[in-house]
Amino acid sequence: MMKKQLIMEKALELFAKHGFEATSVQQITEHCGISKGAFYLSFKSKDELILALIDHFMMQITSDIDYIVRNTKDDKELLYQFYYATFDSFHKHSDFAKILIKEQTQTFNQEFMLKMHYYNRLIQNIILSLLERLYGDEVKQTKFDLIYCIKGFMSTYSELFLFYNAPLDLDLLSKSLVEKTNLLARHTTIPFVSQELIQMIKQPLNEEVTKEQILKIIEQRIAEMDEPIEKESLILLKQQLLDPTLPRAIVKGLLENISNHPHCKWISYLLRCYFEF
């Protein structure tokens, strides 16, 4: 296991018990069995470690639901698959999801808030594309309200199993939220959230990812990867970024090769956006 990954996993155990504020670097290093010097070789501070955990958690969820929305061909199944993937991802990362929901009620630095706004915008854009695909002009006036309704479903229903130990029946939950979303989409007539309001409250996406940044991430993953199929796919995708000569079908197949690997989900998401799949 890489040292950064070890620190993140062990720190998460402590954050789950004590929260961000009450957990010290000293406690983290003792729990990991490493020196403070080794910690600071991986992370400049505890805040940087927390931001890395947020990145990991939000990248997994964002890439999971983006993959579903882009690759579910049957419109009748799309909304169900979206909700299923969302809550399945929350469940897989429930330890950190609990911490994040609790800690967001406290005061965080601006970097934390900008990061959360960034991922919030990405998820809003995914939901918007889903709504436009499923309902088209039917929700032209209400689609931004619907985005907030769906985000509300995602947040409040996740709390049921994260904090109240309600049994998680993903199939029933997804079907129930599909019914509610369809009712709202087809019968809501009075919009509150307009496109003008969305533009007014938008935060700038300070973390727009450039081609050079994508190449850097790919190179890091290639260096870390042992699995031959994923590694070769990343090498070919890197070449495609530098010199786009492969047919789209081949590029799509290469993306499929890496999309389910836990360390490749984010780069898969970035490449899907870059190549417009």
CORKANOR-V227890 format. One record per backbone hydrogen bond with DSSP energy under -1.0 kcal/mol. CO is the residue of the C=O (numbers start at 1). NH is the residue of the N-H. E is the energy in kcal/mol with one decimal. If there is no record, write none. Layout:
CO:NH:E  CO:NH:E
This chain:
2:6:-2.4  3:7:-2.7  4:8:-2.4  5:9:-2.5  6:10:-2.6  7:11:-2.8  8:12:-2.0  9:13:-1.3  10:14:-1.5  11:15:-3.1  12:16:-2.2  13:17:-1.0  14:18:-3.0  15:19:-2.2  24:28:-1.9  25:29:-2.8  26:30:-2.2  27:31:-2.3  28:32:-1.9  29:33:-1.5  29:34:-2.3  35:39:-1.7  36:40:-2.7  39:42:-1.3  39:43:-2.7  45:49:-1.6  46:50:-2.5  47:51:-2.5  48:52:-1.9  49:53:-2.0  50:54:-2.3  51:55:-2.6  52:56:-2.4  53:57:-2.6  54:58:-3.0  55:59:-2.8  56:60:-1.8  57:61:-2.0  58:62:-2.7  59:63:-2.5  60:64:-2.1  61:65:-2.3  62:66:-2.2  63:67:-2.1  64:68:-1.7  65:69:-2.4  66:70:-2.3  67:71:-1.9  68:72:-2.0  74:77:-1.4  77:81:-2.8  78:82:-2.4  79:83:-2.3  80:84:-2.7  81:85:-2.6  82:86:-2.2  83:87:-2.4  84:88:-2.2  85:89:-2.2  86:90:-2.2  87:91:-2.2  88:92:-2.3  89:93:-1.8  91:94:-1.4  93:97:-2.3  94:98:-2.5  95:99:-1.4  96:100:-2.9  97:101:-2.4  98:102:-2.2  99:103:-3.2  100:104:-1.7  102:105:-1.3  103:106:-1.8  109:113:-1.8  110:114:-2.8  111:115:-2.1  112:116:-2.3  113:117:-2.5  114:118:-2.2  115:119:-2.1  116:120:-2.3  117:121:-2.4  118:122:-1.9  119:123:-2.5  120:124:-2.4  121:125:-2.3  122:126:-1.8  123:127:-2.5  124:128:-2.6  125:129:-2.1  126:130:-1.9  127:131:-2.6  128:132:-2.6  129:133:-1.9  130:134:-2.4  131:135:-2.9  135:138:-1.9  136:139:-1.5  137:140:-1.6  139:143:-1.9  142:146:-2.3  143:147:-1.8  144:148:-1.5  145:149:-2.1  146:150:-2.7  147:151:-2.5  148:152:-1.9  149:153:-2.2  150:154:-2.5  151:155:-2.2  152:156:-2.9  153:157:-2.0  155:159:-1.2  158:162:-1.9  159:163:-2.5  160:166:-2.1  169:173:-2.8  170:174:-2.4  171:175:-2.3  172:176:-2.5  173:177:-2.3  174:178:-2.0  175:179:-2.1  176:180:-1.9  177:181:-2.5  178:182:-2.6  179:183:-2.1  180:184:-2.3  181:185:-2.8  182:186:-2.2  183:187:-1.6  184:188:-2.0  194:198:-2.2  195:199:-2.4  196:200:-2.0  197:201:-2.0  204:206:-1.8  205:208:-1.2  210:214:-2.2  211:215:-2.5  212:216:-1.9  213:217:-2.2  214:218:-2.5  215:219:-2.4  216:220:-1.9  217:221:-2.3  218:222:-2.7  219:223:-2.0  220:224:-1.4  221:225:-1.9  227:231:-2.3  228:232:-2.7  229:233:-2.2  230:234:-2.3  231:235:-2.1  232:236:-2.2  233:237:-2.3  234:238:-2.4  235:239:-2.0  236:240:-2.0  237:241:-1.9  238:242:-1.9  239:243:-3.3  243:245:-1.2  247:251:-2.0  248:252:-2.8  249:253:-1.8  250:254:-2.3  251:255:-2.2  252:256:-2.0  253:257:-1.6  255:259:-1.5  258:261:-1.3  261:264:-2.2  264:268:-2.4  265:269:-2.2  266:270:-2.7  267:271:-2.3  268:272:-2.3  269:273:-2.1  270:274:-2.4  271:275:-3.0  272:277:-2.4
